[in-house]
Amino acid sequence: MPEVIFNGPAGRLEGRYQPSKEKSAPIAIILHPHPQFGGTMNNQIVYQLFYMFQKRGFTTLRFNFRGIGRSQGEFDHGAGELSDAASALDWVQSLHPDSKSCWVAGYNFGAWIGMQLLMRRPEIEGFISIAPQPNTYDFSFLAPCPSSGLIIHGDADKVAPEKDVQGLVDKLKTQKGILITQKTLPGANHFFSGQTETLMAECEDYLDRRLEGELVPEPAAKRIR
């Protein structure tokens, strides 16, 4: 897969990019875990997500947030990283002007950034959030959440406790017009140690069903006049 360098708001950003053969293929952006706790675009779960979308014909990009690897800049506590993600999507869209839709997938810190990107970009029609941390990060900006998606986490996660993730899911599930799918993996910790295959199988199943038109709200019945 080609190594790429593209311009971000704080300097150059380093990524791995795989264009689809189809001009109008959807785009997928994959966002990595916390930069200050060893998160990079080469995280195993991030890599597996990249491969999952690529196999299904998406034009796919994963990249290092500012200050990681060959990406320039310094950690910015989320605000700058959101700008990085927006620049990454802009860059892919500039190469694929015929692409009309996009997905975002993130793990840990990347899930938080991905959900914020979702709020800003109406073309994002689906998301996968792995082990989001509502106990650490504020998700109140999802008012309302504009797209249906998957939230997946482990019930043995001490970094993002199950009750906190459940609170976020319950809040989102009250919103009309979207469908939030939740998967809780028994015995899985925050790093999905020994459970990466199970995690990816759940993500693949969700994506395949969405691509077949499932797991979205039923169209509202037309009101009888």
C-alpha positions in Angstrom: 0.0 0.0 0.0 1.4 3.4 -1.0 3.1 5.6 1.7 1.8 9.1 1.3 2.7 12.5 2.7 0.0 15.2 2.5 -0.4 18.7 3.9 -2.1 19.1 7.3 -2.8 22.2 9.3 0.4 21.9 11.4 2.7 20.6 8.6 3.0 17.4 6.7 1.1 14.3 7.7 2.2 10.7 7.0 -0.3 8.1 5.9 -0.9 4.8 4.1 -3.4 5.1 1.3 -5.1 2.5 -0.9 -7.3 3.9 -3.7 -10.2 1.9 -5.0 -10.3 0.9 -8.7 -13.8 2.4 -8.8 -13.9 6.2 -9.2 -17.0 6.6 -7.2 -16.1 4.2 -4.4 -16.8 5.3 -0.9 -13.9 6.6 1.3 -12.9 5.2 4.7 -10.7 7.1 7.1 -9.2 5.1 10.0 -8.1 7.0 13.2 -5.5 5.7 15.7 -5.4 5.5 19.5 -4.0 8.2 21.8 -0.7 9.6 20.5 0.8 10.0 24.0 0.1 6.4 24.9 1.8 4.7 22.0 -1.0 5.1 19.4 0.0 5.1 15.8 -1.5 4.3 12.4 0.4 0.9 12.6 -1.6 -0.2 15.7 -2.8 -3.7 14.9 -6.6 -2.9 15.2 -6.1 0.2 13.0 -4.3 -1.9 10.4 -7.1 -4.5 10.5 -9.8 -1.9 10.0 -7.8 -0.4 7.1 -7.7 -3.9 5.5 -11.3 -4.6 6.2 -12.5 -1.5 4.3 -9.9 -2.0 1.5 -11.1 -5.5 0.9 -14.6 -4.2 0.4 -13.6 -1.8 -2.4 -13.3 1.4 -0.3 -10.7 4.0 -1.0 -8.9 3.8 2.4 -6.6 6.0 4.4 -4.9 5.6 7.7 -2.5 8.3 8.9 -0.4 9.4 11.9 -1.8 12.4 13.9 0.6 15.4 14.3 3.8 14.6 16.1 3.7 10.8 15.4 6.1 9.1 13.1 6.9 11.4 10.2 3.9 13.7 10.8 4.9 17.2 11.8 3.5 19.2 14.7 2.9 18.5 18.4 0.1 16.8 20.3 -2.9 19.2 20.6 -5.3 17.5 23.1 -7.8 16.7 20.3 -8.5 20.1 18.7 -5.5 19.8 16.3 -6.0 16.1 15.8 -9.6 16.8 14.6 -8.2 19.3 12.1 -5.7 16.7 11.0 -8.6 14.2 10.4 -10.5 16.9 8.4 -7.4 17.6 6.3 -7.0 13.9 5.7 -10.5 13.6 4.4 -10.1 16.7 2.3 -7.0 15.3 0.7 -8.6 12.0 -0.2 -11.7 13.8 -1.6 -9.5 16.0 -3.7 -8.2 12.8 -5.4 -11.6 11.2 -5.6 -14.1 14.0 -6.5 -16.7 11.4 -7.7 -16.9 9.7 -4.3 -20.1 10.7 -2.6 -20.0 8.9 0.7 -17.5 8.3 3.5 -17.1 6.1 6.6 -15.0 6.9 9.7 -13.6 4.3 12.0 -11.6 5.0 15.2 -10.2 3.2 18.2 -9.8 4.7 21.7 -8.8 8.4 21.2 -9.5 7.9 17.5 -13.1 7.0 18.2 -13.6 10.4 19.9 -12.0 12.3 17.0 -14.0 10.3 14.5 -17.3 11.1 16.2 -16.4 14.8 16.1 -15.5 14.6 12.4 -18.9 13.0 11.8 -20.6 16.1 13.2 -18.8 18.3 10.8 -19.0 16.3 7.6 -22.5 15.4 6.3 -21.1 13.0 3.7 -20.0 10.6 6.5 -22.8 8.0 6.4 -21.5 5.4 8.9 -19.0 5.0 11.7 -17.3 2.4 13.8 -16.2 3.4 17.3 -14.1 0.9 19.1 -13.7 1.3 22.9 -14.7 5.0 23.1 -13.9 6.7 26.4 -16.9 8.8 27.6 -15.4 8.7 31.1 -12.3 10.6 29.8 -13.6 12.6 26.8 -16.7 14.7 26.4 -19.1 13.3 23.8 -21.9 15.9 24.5 -21.2 17.4 21.0 -23.3 14.5 19.6 -26.5 16.5 19.8 -27.8 14.9 17.7 -25.5 12.2 16.2 -26.1 12.5 12.5 -25.3 8.9 11.3 -25.9 5.3 12.2 -23.0 3.3 13.4 -21.4 0.6 15.6 -20.1 1.1 19.1 -18.1 -1.9 20.2 -16.3 -2.5 23.5 -15.4 -5.1 26.1 -17.0 -5.7 29.4 -13.6 -6.1 31.1 -12.4 -2.7 29.8 -10.8 -0.8 32.8 -9.8 2.2 30.6 -13.3 2.8 29.3 -15.6 1.1 31.8 -18.7 -0.7 30.5 -21.1 1.5 32.5 -19.7 4.7 30.9 -19.9 3.4 27.4 -23.4 2.1 28.1 -24.4 5.6 29.2 -23.2 7.0 25.9 -25.0 4.3 23.9 -28.3 4.8 25.8 -28.2 8.5 25.2 -27.6 8.0 21.4 -30.3 5.4 21.2 -32.9 7.9 22.2 -32.2 9.9 19.0 -34.6 9.5 16.1 -33.4 9.0 12.5 -30.3 6.9 13.3 -29.7 3.4 14.5 -26.9 2.7 16.9 -25.7 -0.9 17.0 -23.9 -1.9 20.2 -21.7 -5.0 20.7 -20.2 -5.9 24.0 -17.4 -8.5 23.9 -17.4 -10.7 27.0 -14.0 -10.8 28.8 -12.4 -8.2 26.4 -10.2 -5.5 27.8 -9.4 -2.1 26.3 -6.7 -3.7 24.1 -8.8 -6.7 23.0 -6.0 -8.9 24.1 -6.6 -12.3 22.6 -9.8 -11.1 21.1 -8.8 -9.1 18.0 -10.2 -11.7 15.7 -13.5 -11.6 17.5 -13.5 -7.8 17.4 -12.8 -7.7 13.7 -15.4 -10.4 12.9 -18.0 -8.2 14.6 -16.9 -5.1 12.7 -16.9 -7.0 9.4 -20.4 -8.4 10.0 -21.6 -4.9 10.8 -20.1 -3.3 7.7 -21.3 -6.1 5.4 -24.8 -5.7 6.7 -24.7 -1.9 6.3 -23.5 -2.3 2.8 -26.5 -4.5 2.1 -28.8 -1.8 3.4 -29.5 -3.2 6.8 -29.0 -1.7 10.3 -30.4 1.7 9.4 -33.8 3.1 10.6 -36.9 2.0 8.7 -38.1 4.9 6.5 -40.8 6.8 8.3 -44.3 5.6 7.1 -45.9 8.2 4.9 -48.6 10.1 6.9 -52.1 9.4 5.7 -53.8 12.6 4.7 
